[in-house]
Amino acid sequence: MDTRQDELRRDLDATLQARKELGKEYEDELVDSFMRRLDARLDARVERSVAKRLDDDEPRFRHRGHPRRPGFGKRSNAGLAVTSLVIGVPLTAIAGSPESGGFAGLVVCWAGIVGVNLAAALGELRNRGGRGERSPRSDDWD
């Protein structure tokens, strides 16, 4: 047996001994206390295991601070632009109708679309610190 199991056995023996000394009326509290300590030990063990596994896997997923696949986990401005155009076609038809405001509706509609795309581009630029990222080459990866 390893030291963790010895420690757990001693803790259980102490709980059982306390139950003998204190009597049956404290049994629920003693069991709850033991279970809380056991849960805390299990949580700590799981956290250590997960942290070790993440540390072991980190070199496989990252290289030189870049994500493994370019753009992984980031919103694509090209995707936003295409989506804006796809949504812009029906919005143009709706906003351009005389009931919706005609030319003024078109201006408002497309100002909103341009504004969303501009905000996304400025946000990405700000996240990069105002510098262009170099595009990762295939020889940069493991």
C-alpha positions as CSV (number, residue, x, y, z in Angstrom):
1,M,0.0,0.0,0.0
2,D,1.2,3.5,-0.7
3,T,1.2,6.3,1.7
4,R,-2.0,7.8,0.4
5,Q,-3.9,4.6,1.1
6,D,-2.3,4.3,4.5
7,E,-3.3,7.9,5.3
8,L,-6.9,7.2,4.1
9,R,-7.0,4.0,6.2
10,R,-5.8,5.9,9.3
11,D,-8.4,8.6,8.7
12,L,-11.2,5.9,8.4
13,D,-10.0,4.2,11.5
14,A,-10.0,7.5,13.4
15,T,-13.5,8.2,12.2
16,L,-14.7,4.7,13.3
17,Q,-12.9,5.1,16.7
18,A,-14.6,8.5,17.2
19,R,-18.0,6.9,16.4
20,K,-17.3,4.3,19.1
21,E,-16.4,7.0,21.6
22,L,-19.1,9.5,20.7
23,G,-21.9,7.1,20.1
24,K,-24.5,6.5,17.4
25,E,-26.0,10.0,17.6
26,Y,-22.9,11.5,16.0
27,E,-22.6,8.9,13.2
28,D,-24.1,11.1,10.5
29,E,-21.8,14.0,11.2
30,L,-18.7,11.7,11.4
31,V,-19.6,10.0,8.1
32,D,-20.2,13.4,6.4
33,S,-16.9,14.8,7.7
34,F,-15.1,11.7,6.4
35,M,-16.8,11.9,3.0
36,R,-15.9,15.6,2.7
37,R,-12.2,14.8,3.4
38,L,-12.4,11.9,0.9
39,D,-14.0,14.2,-1.8
40,A,-11.3,16.8,-1.2
41,R,-8.6,14.2,-1.7
42,L,-10.2,12.9,-4.9
43,D,-10.6,16.4,-6.3
44,A,-7.0,17.2,-5.6
45,R,-5.9,14.0,-7.3
46,V,-8.1,14.6,-10.3
47,E,-6.7,18.2,-10.6
48,R,-3.1,16.9,-10.4
49,S,-3.9,14.3,-13.1
50,V,-5.5,16.8,-15.4
51,A,-2.7,19.4,-14.9
52,K,-0.1,16.7,-15.7
53,R,-1.9,15.6,-18.8
54,L,-2.3,19.1,-20.0
55,D,1.4,19.8,-19.4
56,D,2.3,16.6,-21.3
57,D,0.0,17.4,-24.3
58,E,1.0,21.1,-24.6
59,P,4.0,20.5,-26.9
60,R,1.8,18.6,-29.3
61,F,-0.7,21.4,-29.7
62,R,1.4,24.5,-29.7
63,H,4.6,25.6,-31.4
64,R,6.2,29.1,-31.1
65,G,3.1,30.4,-29.4
66,H,0.8,29.8,-32.5
67,P,-2.2,27.6,-32.5
68,R,-1.7,24.4,-34.4
69,R,-4.1,25.4,-37.1
70,P,-4.1,29.0,-38.3
71,G,-7.3,30.7,-37.3
72,F,-8.3,27.9,-34.9
73,G,-10.6,29.4,-32.2
74,K,-10.8,32.8,-34.0
75,R,-13.7,34.3,-35.9
76,S,-12.8,34.8,-39.5
77,N,-13.3,38.2,-41.0
78,A,-13.7,36.6,-44.4
79,G,-16.5,34.5,-43.0
80,L,-18.1,37.6,-41.6
81,A,-17.8,39.4,-44.9
82,V,-19.4,36.5,-46.8
83,T,-22.2,36.2,-44.2
84,S,-22.8,40.0,-44.5
85,L,-23.2,39.8,-48.2
86,V,-25.5,36.8,-48.0
87,I,-27.7,38.6,-45.4
88,G,-27.3,41.9,-47.3
89,V,-29.1,40.7,-50.4
90,P,-32.5,40.0,-48.8
91,L,-32.0,43.0,-46.5
92,T,-31.5,45.2,-49.5
93,A,-34.7,44.0,-51.0
94,I,-36.6,44.6,-47.8
95,A,-35.0,48.0,-47.0
96,G,-35.2,49.2,-50.6
97,S,-39.0,48.7,-50.8
98,P,-41.1,51.9,-50.7
99,E,-42.9,50.7,-47.5
100,S,-39.6,50.4,-45.7
101,G,-38.1,53.7,-46.6
102,G,-36.7,53.3,-50.1
103,F,-33.3,54.8,-50.6
104,A,-33.0,55.9,-46.9
105,G,-33.7,52.3,-45.9
106,L,-30.9,51.1,-48.2
107,V,-28.5,53.6,-46.7
108,V,-29.3,52.6,-43.1
109,C,-29.2,48.9,-44.0
110,W,-25.8,49.0,-45.7
111,A,-24.4,51.4,-43.1
112,G,-25.2,48.8,-40.4
113,I,-23.5,46.0,-42.4
114,V,-20.4,48.1,-43.1
115,G,-20.4,49.2,-39.4
116,V,-20.4,45.5,-38.2
117,N,-17.6,44.6,-40.6
118,L,-15.6,47.6,-39.7
119,A,-16.0,46.9,-36.0
120,A,-14.9,43.3,-36.4
121,A,-11.8,44.4,-38.4
122,L,-10.8,47.0,-35.9
123,G,-11.3,44.5,-33.0
124,E,-9.1,42.0,-34.7
125,L,-6.5,44.7,-35.4
126,R,-6.6,45.8,-31.7
127,N,-6.3,42.2,-30.5
128,R,-3.1,41.8,-32.7
129,G,-1.7,45.0,-31.2
130,G,-1.9,46.9,-34.4
131,R,0.7,44.6,-36.1
132,G,0.1,42.1,-38.9
133,E,0.6,38.5,-37.9
134,R,3.0,36.5,-40.0
135,S,1.2,33.7,-41.7
136,P,2.4,30.3,-40.3
137,R,4.2,28.1,-42.8
138,S,4.0,24.3,-42.8
139,D,7.6,24.0,-41.7
140,D,6.8,25.9,-38.4
141,W,4.8,23.0,-37.0
142,D,6.0,19.8,-35.4
